[in-house]
């Protein structure tokens, strides 16, 4: 079974940092982080493949970093220089198919809320 559980969300002031974690019962999957703000579509934030290659949305490039443990049991999203527009529910996703930042992953976590105040 594939199980994904996010944690680490919270409230932070603009310019602050948060580190999201995703406990994942997978190995060799493509994984990514998505986010969805009220009234907006879910968008891809960052993804990583089994070789550790990463892709970022232009809106977070240079500020966010996606990473995994060596065993690929935990996925992280280090978020620095946070902006109010980063406020959203953040979701962890996994799939055997390399969807990059497209909203087509098969497995999803329940989400963790990130709120950035100016």
C-alpha positions as a printed Julia matrix, in Angstrom:
118×3 Matrix{Float64}:
   0.0    0.0     0.0
   1.09   3.55   -0.7
   0.54   5.92    2.2
   1.48   9.59    2.29
   1.15  11.77    5.39
   2.16  15.43    5.35
   3.21  17.5     8.35
   5.05  20.71    9.17
   2.53  23.27    8.0
   1.67  26.32   10.05
   1.58  30.09   10.13
   4.62  32.23    9.45
   5.4   35.85    8.71
   6.45  36.97    5.26
  10.13  36.2     4.75
  10.07  33.32    7.17
  10.68  29.62    6.59
   8.88  26.33    7.01
   9.88  22.74    6.35
   7.18  20.35    5.22
   7.56  16.61    5.61
   5.82  13.72    3.9
   6.1   10.27    5.43
   5.92   7.96    2.44
   5.62   4.18    2.26
   7.13   4.06   -1.22
  10.43   3.44   -2.94
  11.45   4.28   -6.47
   8.41   6.48   -7.09
   8.33   9.9    -8.63
   7.2   12.3    -5.93
   6.15  15.9    -5.78
   4.61  18.72   -3.8
   1.48  20.51   -4.91
  -0.49  23.36   -3.42
  -3.97  24.75   -3.71
  -5.18  28.14   -2.57
  -8.89  28.97   -2.17
 -10.51  29.57   -5.54
  -7.46  28.41   -7.48
  -6.51  25.18   -9.19
  -4.03  22.81   -7.62
  -0.58  23.58   -8.96
   2.68  21.7    -9.0
   5.37  23.18   -6.76
   8.3   20.78   -6.97
   9.02  17.18   -7.9
  11.84  14.66   -7.67
  12.52  11.36   -9.43
  14.24   8.17   -8.3
  17.6    9.57   -9.37
  17.18  12.71   -7.31
  16.54  15.02  -10.26
  14.33  17.95   -9.32
  11.98  20.35  -11.07
  10.48  23.52   -9.59
   7.69  25.85  -10.5
   9.03  29.22  -11.58
   7.17  30.88   -8.71
   9.2   29.02   -6.07
  12.52  28.45   -7.82
  15.38  29.67   -5.67
  13.24  29.74   -2.54
  11.98  26.16   -2.13
  14.01  22.95   -2.05
  12.62  19.44   -2.41
  14.59  16.52   -1.0
  14.3   12.92    0.17
  15.89  10.69    2.76
  18.33   8.1     1.44
  15.71   5.4     1.86
  13.11   7.6     0.14
  10.86   7.14    3.15
  10.41  10.85    3.74
   9.94  13.71    1.31
  10.74  17.27    2.38
   9.98  20.73    1.12
  12.16  23.44    2.62
  10.42  26.75    2.05
  12.42  29.93    2.54
  11.62  33.58    1.91
   7.93  32.81    2.13
   5.45  35.22    0.6
   1.73  35.7     1.27
   1.02  34.23   -2.17
   2.53  30.96   -0.94
  -0.46  30.54    1.35
  -2.19  27.29    0.4
  -2.89  23.72    1.34
   0.21  21.73    0.43
  -0.06  18.14   -0.73
   2.45  15.35   -1.18
   2.0   13.1    -4.22
   3.59   9.94   -5.63
   3.33   7.83   -8.78
   5.25   5.29  -10.84
   4.69   7.57  -13.81
   6.8   10.67  -14.25
   4.15  13.37  -14.29
   6.53  16.18  -13.33
   4.36  19.07  -12.09
   1.14  17.91  -13.71
  -1.83  17.13  -11.48
  -2.0   13.46  -12.48
  -0.3   11.62   -9.64
  -2.03   8.49   -8.42
  -1.37   8.77   -4.7
  -1.94  11.8    -2.49
  -1.61  12.81    1.12
  -4.27  14.64    3.1
  -2.52  18.01    2.93
  -1.01  20.45    5.41
  -1.96  24.12    5.62
   0.64  26.85    5.12
  -0.33  30.43    5.92
   2.02  33.34    5.28
   1.14  36.74    6.73
   2.54  40.03    5.46
